[in-house]
């Protein structure tokens, strides 16, 4: 099998506010082969990511056998190393890598989860992010909840109300999205410790490694992060220093499935939890099903409404089907392009 064509397009992301990572940045990568098989992957970087794919990455892969994916990843990474160790270039590589994995699964006639040593069909619990209050109606839709919080002074009350609504047994987390500092984070951690909170997510800027080292040492609540980190090389630093107790790579941004597998292997060996960002989307869900020691899939905004084959969340659980590859279905003729 040979790669004959690589295309990257930017579909409209419905139901999503303008965001460089989603409605502005999500790109679909399409890899065609001489056997008629087509692989699909989602990456990031918007128009800039598309330029990277069209001007560099496609030239490296067209005419090649798609199977040695890990070798292709290293070739793409090294060819862009001078300007692409993190950020948009890695997001573009992620989409290409995922499309290659989709081809690998389709060529083998197996779901990606099975290629990773797992299985499909098991019910995986989901969690959702809530910006205001967890209502009783919401409590019946997911197995865990994350509060998106900003004002440090109101966090403890919000957590107390949420815990009362969902009961004592389900997981409850909070996400500060890099808006706090170390003293405020530690203050909040002490206040919410009695409520069995699973993690505090990205309380300070993602690049403040020394700050995260202090939080990891002093916080009574586990610290989560990694949504804005790139490649297994980048996660190696987080893991070696144990800066986060919960790692949250996004497979569409961090380097694709090739890198996510490495991140899982390193984290599992170090005794750290992995909970991928947007884990209920098909691109990450296969890894959650196959590699996760404590599976929990994040349900986010459904901005990729143009992707078919996405399993529904029922009673707070999601379940992979047996379709080969990622199981995505793309109607290219009706893609809502930018």
Buried (B, 14 or more C-beta within 10 A) or exposed (E): BEBEEBBBEBBBBEEBEEEBBBBBBBBBBBBBBEEEBBBBBBBBBBBBBBBBBBEBBBEBBBEBEBBEBBEBBEBBBEBBEEEBBBBBBBBBBBBBBBBBBBBBBBBBEBBBBBBBEBEBEEBBBBBBBBEEEBEEEBBEBBBBBBBBBEEBEEBBEBBBEBBEBBEEEBBBBBBBEBBBEBEBBBBBBBBBBEBBBBBBBBBBBBEBEEBBBBBBEEBEBBBBBBBBBBBBBBBEEBBEEBBBBBBBBBBBBBBBBBBBBBBBEBBBEEEBBBBBBBBBBBBBBBBBBBBBEEBBBBBBBBBBBBBEBBBEBEEBBBBBEEBBBBBBEBEEEEBEEE
